[in-house]
Amino acid sequence: MMAALVPPEVGRVRFDLAKSLWLWGMLVPGVALGIPALTVRSAIASLALTFLTLCVGHSVGLHRGIIHRTYSAHAFTRGVLAYLFVLSGLGGPLSWARLHAVRDYWQNQVDCPRYFAYEHSLAEDFLWNLHCRFEPADLRADRRLPADVLGDGWLAFLERSWPVHILALAALVAATLGPDAVAVCICARTAIGILGHWFIGYAAHVWGRRPFAVAGAKESGTNVWLLGVLSFGEGFHNNHHAFPQSARMGLSYREPDLGWGVIALFTRLGWMWNVTSATPGRDGRE
């Protein structure tokens, strides 16, 4: 079954035991121990970490910043944002950047392989994306990444060591909030982040609206309003496919984009500049 997902000249999809164990190793204690141990204090800490790691680290730092370069920032700022992404527990930044590049490359081709075209069920996607890894044979998609990403020493270090930083954060949480809070702030938060990112990624390619057509693309994403709000703007995915160099994913006030709000704040503080943004209302909604 795995071999049929992509042609051999594109790559292969293989079961990844470590990836699977990481998910279930976070999910099981997060549910079994985190729910009984939940307190107002640990819930607030977990929500704060979710915002810092998924919104600021993943959406603003890795996706809109390192991968798409929708703004300029000092190397120090990019490094801090990359570190916040690592603390999300989603994985290494270079692995994510390379997979993103390969997926985007093929989704913009008419002959997009089944693995990337989202012409499959939610259950199949659960298996493929959460328990398997894609090994590319065709590295042309790497050219979509900024030239300095794969050679960045800090990103390479985080790629090799990202689980260690999660353990260090767990030790800090245990020391400050108590051992029970680790199940909430680390295990449950990481598992929800992984599952949430996966589900929104599937939903924002299969369900929802497609106000923009992307010429020549097999898959151009969808806009799912509720998921767009909950995912800090990432669920307005058709907007992103249509304007991949835009730091703004919610293109009007009707599409709240918290990631864009963070970028606007950081721009005011002088931490970011040269921010690119698609013109709101260009599709006639404003």
C-alpha positions in Angstrom: 0.0 0.0 0.0 2.8 2.4 0.9 4.6 2.1 -2.4 1.5 3.1 -4.3 1.2 6.5 -2.6 4.0 8.1 -4.6 6.0 7.0 -7.7 9.4 5.6 -6.9 11.1 8.4 -8.8 9.4 10.9 -6.4 10.2 9.0 -3.1 8.7 6.5 -0.7 6.5 6.5 2.4 7.7 4.3 5.2 6.5 3.5 8.7 8.3 5.5 11.3 8.4 3.8 14.7 10.0 6.7 16.5 7.4 9.2 15.1 4.6 6.9 16.1 6.0 6.3 19.6 6.5 10.0 20.1 2.8 10.7 19.5 1.5 7.9 21.6 4.1 8.4 24.3 2.7 11.9 24.7 -1.0 11.1 24.1 -1.4 8.3 26.6 0.1 9.9 29.7 -1.4 13.2 28.6 -4.9 11.7 28.8 -4.4 9.2 31.6 -2.4 11.5 33.9 -2.9 15.0 32.6 -6.7 15.1 32.8 -6.8 14.1 36.5 -4.0 16.5 37.3 -5.4 19.5 35.5 -5.6 22.7 37.5 -6.2 26.3 36.6 -2.5 27.1 37.0 -1.4 24.2 34.7 -4.1 25.0 32.2 -3.0 28.6 31.9 0.6 27.6 31.6 -0.2 25.0 28.9 -2.3 27.6 26.9 0.6 30.1 27.2 3.1 27.5 25.9 0.7 26.6 23.1 0.5 30.2 22.0 4.3 30.7 22.2 5.2 27.4 20.4 2.5 26.9 17.9 1.5 30.5 17.0 4.8 32.4 17.5 7.2 29.5 16.9 5.5 27.4 14.3 3.2 29.7 12.3 5.1 33.0 12.6 8.6 31.7 13.0 9.0 28.5 10.9 6.2 28.7 8.4 5.8 32.4 7.5 9.4 33.3 8.4 12.0 30.6 7.8 10.2 28.7 5.0 8.4 31.5 3.1 10.5 34.5 4.2 7.4 36.8 4.3 9.4 39.2 6.5 12.9 40.2 7.3 14.4 39.7 10.8 17.8 39.5 12.4 19.4 36.1 12.7 18.9 36.2 16.5 15.1 36.7 16.1 14.8 33.9 13.7 16.8 31.7 16.0 14.6 32.4 19.0 11.5 31.7 16.9 12.9 28.4 15.6 13.6 27.4 19.2 10.0 28.1 20.2 8.9 25.9 17.3 11.1 23.1 18.6 9.4 23.4 22.0 6.1 22.7 20.3 7.2 19.0 20.1 6.3 18.8 16.4 9.8 17.8 15.4 12.9 19.2 13.9 12.8 22.4 11.9 14.8 21.2 8.9 12.6 18.0 8.5 9.5 20.2 8.5 11.0 22.7 6.1 12.0 20.0 3.6 8.7 18.1 3.8 6.9 21.4 3.3 9.0 22.2 0.2 8.4 18.8 -1.3 4.7 18.9 -0.6 4.3 22.4 -2.0 6.2 21.5 -5.1 4.0 18.6 -6.0 0.7 20.2 -5.0 1.5 22.8 -7.6 1.9 20.2 -10.3 -0.9 18.6 -12.3 0.6 15.1 -11.7 0.7 15.5 -7.9 1.1 12.1 -6.2 -1.8 10.7 -4.2 0.1 11.1 -0.9 0.1 14.9 -1.3 -3.2 15.4 -3.2 -5.5 14.7 -0.3 -7.6 12.4 -2.4 -8.0 9.9 0.5 -9.9 9.4 3.7 -9.2 11.0 7.1 -8.3 7.5 8.5 -5.7 7.0 5.8 -4.3 10.4 6.4 -4.1 9.6 10.1 -1.9 6.6 9.4 0.3 8.2 6.7 1.0 11.6 8.3 1.2 10.6 12.0 2.9 7.2 11.7 5.0 7.3 8.5 7.7 9.5 7.0 8.2 10.6 3.4 11.7 10.0 2.0 12.1 12.1 -1.2 14.0 10.7 -4.1 13.6 13.9 -6.1 15.3 16.9 -4.3 14.2 19.5 -6.8 11.7 20.7 -4.2 14.5 21.9 -2.0 15.0 24.8 -4.4 11.7 26.3 -3.0 13.5 26.8 0.3 15.5 30.0 0.9 19.1 29.2 0.0 20.5 29.5 3.5 17.9 27.3 5.3 19.5 23.9 4.8 23.0 25.2 5.6 22.0 27.1 8.8 24.0 25.8 11.7 21.5 26.7 14.4 18.7 24.9 12.6 20.9 21.9 12.0 21.7 21.8 15.8 18.0 22.0 16.6 17.2 19.3 14.1 19.6 16.9 15.8 18.7 17.8 19.4 15.0 18.8 19.4 13.8 16.0 21.8 16.5 17.1 24.4 14.9 20.6 24.5 11.5 19.1 25.2 13.0 17.1 28.1 14.6 20.3 29.4 11.3 22.1 29.3 9.7 19.2 31.1 12.3 19.5 33.9 11.6 23.2 34.2 7.9 22.6 34.4 8.4 19.9 37.0 10.6 22.2 39.1 8.3 25.2 38.9 4.7 23.8 38.7 5.3 20.3 40.1 5.6 16.8 38.4 1.8 16.5 37.7 2.0 19.6 35.5 4.4 17.8 33.1 1.5 15.6 32.0 -0.6 18.7 31.2 2.0 21.2 29.9 4.2 18.8 28.1 2.5 15.5 27.3 -1.1 16.6 26.7 -0.1 19.9 25.0 2.3 18.2 22.7 -0.2 15.5 21.7 -2.9 18.0 21.1 -0.5 20.1 19.0 0.5 17.1 16.9 -3.1 15.9 16.4 -4.4 19.5 15.9 -1.8 20.3 13.3 -2.6 17.1 11.4 -6.3 17.5 11.5 -6.3 21.1 10.4 -3.8 20.2 7.6 -6.3 17.6 6.4 -9.4 19.7 6.8 -7.9 22.7 5.1 -7.2 20.7 2.0 -10.5 18.7 1.8 -13.3 20.7 3.3 -14.2 24.4 3.3 -14.2 27.1 0.6 -11.8 27.8 -2.3 -12.2 31.5 -3.2 -9.0 31.4 -5.2 -7.9 29.2 -8.1 -4.2 28.5 -8.4 -3.3 27.9 -12.0 -1.8 24.6 -12.8 -2.1 23.3 -9.2 -3.5 19.9 -8.4 -4.2 20.9 -4.8 -4.8 24.5 -3.6 -6.1 24.2 -0.1 -9.4 25.5 1.4 -10.5 28.1 3.9 -12.2 26.7 7.0 -13.2 29.7 9.1 -13.3 28.1 12.6 -10.1 26.2 12.1 -8.5 29.3 10.7 -9.2 31.1 13.9 -8.1 28.3 16.1 -4.9 27.7 14.2 -3.7 31.3 14.3 -4.5 31.8 10.7 -3.2 28.6 9.2 -6.7 27.2 8.4 -7.2 30.0 5.9 -5.2 27.7 3.7 -6.6 28.5 0.2 -5.5 32.1 0.9 -2.0 30.8 1.7 -1.8 28.7 -1.4 -2.9 31.7 -3.5 -0.5 34.1 -1.8 2.4 32.0 -0.4 4.6 35.0 0.1 2.1 36.9 2.2 2.6 37.1 5.9 -1.1 37.6 6.3 -3.3 34.5 5.9 -6.6 35.9 7.0 -7.1 38.5 4.2 -9.9 40.5 5.8 -11.3 41.4 9.2 -13.7 38.5 8.7 -10.8 36.1 8.8 -9.1 36.7 12.2 -5.4 35.8 11.9 -3.6 35.9 15.3 -0.3 35.0 13.6 -0.6 38.2 11.5 -1.3 40.1 14.7 1.9 38.8 16.2 3.9 39.9 13.1 2.2 43.4 13.3 3.3 43.7 16.9 6.8 42.5 16.3 7.0 45.0 13.3 6.1 47.8 15.6 8.8 46.7 18.1 11.3 46.8 15.3 12.0 43.0 15.4 10.6 42.5 11.9 10.5 44.6 8.7 9.9 44.3 5.0 6.7 42.4 5.7 4.8 41.3 2.6 1.1 41.0 2.6 -1.6 40.2 0.1 -4.1 43.1 -0.3 -7.2 42.6 1.8 -10.4 42.5 -0.1 -8.8 41.7 -3.4 -11.3 38.9 -3.8 -14.2 41.3 -3.2 -14.9 40.3 0.4 -14.1 43.6 2.0 
